[in-house]
Amino acid sequence: MELTAEEKAEARQNAVRRYQEEELRKLQNRNRPSAKKETPITTSLFDLGL
């Protein structure tokens, strides 16, 4: 199946647009501060002073 010049140009534009969106998403995610995982507080028998 042979694509016309217009179809090739459109497919190329779509590919470039998808690539740009993906790269932009990567940059935005990299600069976003990640949620810090809180350490759960655990109580032991030693902490209770028994």
Residue, then its C-alpha position, 0 to 999 in steps of 0.5 A: m500500500e503506497l501513501t500519497a505525499e499528503e498522507k506521508a506529510e500528515a503522518r509525519q506531522n502526527a508523529v512529531r506532535r506525539y513526540q513533542e507532547e511526550e517529551l514535554r510530559k517528561l520534562q513536566n514530570r521531572n520538575r514536579p516535586s515527588a510526593k514524599k513518602e511518610t514513614p509510618i510511626t510504629t510503637s514498640l513495647f520499649d516506647l511504652g516504658l513497660 
